[in-house]
Amino acid sequence: MSVDDMGVARVDLEGDVRMETVAPGSKSERTAVTLRTTEGNTYVLQTQDGPAFGVDQTLEELVGHRIQASGVASDQTIIMRKWILLD
């Protein structure tokens, strides 16, 4: 994964999609769709056209499935350009 000057990296990651609370105890606490990778990292998932906050219905349908996600990552968020269901 190479990171550009703005801290954004192109990624291809595989993992399990979950619905969970992120940033608990902070003003940013919310329920979000996340990807838990095989390495144990957790990322908040977004689509290019989906809402920045709230739960994207397209992503909600992926909860409980294993996917391969391609997109760009910044901090702990992945903006997915495409994904493949693996199960």
Sequence and secondary structure as in RCSB ss.txt:
>XXXX:A:sequence
MSVDDMGVARVDLEGDVRMETVAPGSKSERTAVTLRTTEGNTYVLQTQDGPAFGVDQTLEELVGHRIQASGVASD
QTIIMRKWILLD
>XXXX:A:secstr
  B TTSEEEEEEEEEEEEEEESTTSTT EEEEEEEETTS EEEEEETTS SSS  HHHHTTTT EEEEEEEEET
TEEEEEEEEE  
